[in-house]
Amino acid sequence: NRDRSEDSSSGEKVKRELLKQRDYKVDLDSKLGKSIVITKNTPQSAQGGYYCNVCDCVVKDSINFLDHINGKKHQRNLGMSMKIERSSLDQVKARFSANKRKLEEQKKEYDIDQRMEELREEEERAKEYRKERKKKKKAEEEDQFGGGADADMMAMMGFGGFGGSKKN
């Protein structure tokens, strides 16, 4: 049974940092939906999957990559032990109060009349947008068919247009 926290040459223990929260966001979306060509000469970091530059390995999917970066081997290569700092009562109280303050900042008191007016304005903008989109679509259809021979055909058949709007 080998103790990995000891240095093999001198026999003394290596002091590792306690486990702490990441201060960066893990980028899992940058390669999403991308296609790459992999040849024999492609470096390992540019091959398919997620590359860990700390451990110099490639992991094939995002779930395994998250498991890897949270795992023991990766954390040891970063110089951390898997032990966490024990929180004191004061630290927990401070964290609760900070979270409570953040929650209160997010809560916004709305005046009902003001909120109703905002909703009306939003509905008007949506209505106007739909109307403009409909006009643009109709203009594109007219440009596409040109109205020439198709207009004659429609008149001969006895109706105003192909796929016209329904009227209630």
N, C-alpha and C positions, 0 to 999 in steps of 0.2 A: 504494500500500500504506500503510494508515493504522495507526499504533501506538495502540491503544486505551488503553494505560496512561499516555499523556501527556495532560495537561489541554490542551484545544484552545485556550483563551484565552491562557495564559501560556507554553505549550510545555514546562513542567517536568513530570517524572514524578510520578504520584500513588503514594504509598507505601501498599501494601495489606498487610493482615495475612496471615500464612501460613495455609494451610488447616488446620483443626483438627477434631477429632471433635465431633459434636453432643452437647450436654449435656441434651437432652430427647428424649422418645420421640415419634416421628411417629405421629399419630392417624389411622389408616386405617379403623378399625372403627366410628367413631361414626355414620356415615351409612349403614352397611350395612343393607340391608333396609328402609330408610325410603322413604316416598313423599311428594313435595312437589308443590304446585301452583305452576307458574311462569306469571306473566302478563307483559305488556309492561312493567309498572312495577316488576317484581321487581328489586332491586339485584343487581349482578353477583356479589357475595359470597354471596348466598342462592340463586343458581341451581344447577342440577344439576351435579354434579362436585365437584372439589376446588379450593378457592380459595387462591391464594397471595397473602397480603397484602403481601409484600415487593415482588413484581413486578406486583401488581394484575392477575392473570390467572386464568382458570378452566381447569383441565385435566379432561378427561372421565373418566379412569379412574385407578386406584391405581398401576398400573405406570408410566404416563406422568407421574404426579405425583412418584413417586420419582425418575424420570429427571430431571424438572425441578429438584427441590430439590438434586440432586447435580450439576446441570449448571453450565456456565461462566457463563451469564447470571445465574442466581440467586445464585451465589457472589459474582460481581462486585457485584451490587446489595447484598449483605450487607457488602461492603467487604473481601472476601478475594481473594487471588490463587489460582491453581490449583497453586501450588508448596507442597510440604510441607516441614516441618522435618526435617533429616537427623538421625537418631538416633545417639548415640554408643554405644560398646561398653558403658559403664557403665549407660546407660539401658536397653539391651536386657537385660543381666544382671539389673537390678533388676526389670524386667517379668517375666522368666522366674521369678525367685524368688517374686514376689508371686503369680503364677499357680499355682506349685507349692504354696505355702502354702494358697491357696484350695482347691485340689484335695484336699489332705490334711485340711482341715477338713470337707469334704463326705464323705469316707470315714469310715464309722462301723463300728467293729468290733462284730460281733454274736456273742453267745453262742448256740450252736446250740439249746440247750434253751429259752432265753428266746425265740428266734425261733419255734420250733415251738409254744410256748405262745401266743404272739401270733397265729399263724396259726389255731390251734384256736379261740381266742376270736373271731376275725374270722369264721370259718366258722359258729360258733354264732349270732353276731349276724345274719349273712346268712340262716341257716335260720329264725330267729325272725321276721325281717322278712318272708320269703316266706310263712310260716305266717299271720302277721297280715294280710298283703295278701290272701291266699286267703280268710280268714274274712270280711274286709270286703267282698270282691267277692261272696261267697255271700250275705251279708246284704243287699247292695244288690239282687241279683237277686230275692230273696224279697220285698223291699219293692216292687220294680217290678211283679212279677206278682201279688202279693197272695195267692197260693195259693188263691183262691176257685174259680172255674169251671175254671181250668187244672188244679187238683188233681183235680177230678172227672173231667175229660177224661183225665188221665194214668191214673187208677185204672181207668177204663173200657177204656182201650187196653191195660192190663196192664203198664205199667212205671212206675218211680218218678219219673222226671223227664226233661225235655228236655235233651239235651247233658250228661248226667251224666259223672262221672269214670270213667276206665278202671281196672279192678282187675286186677292181675297175678296 
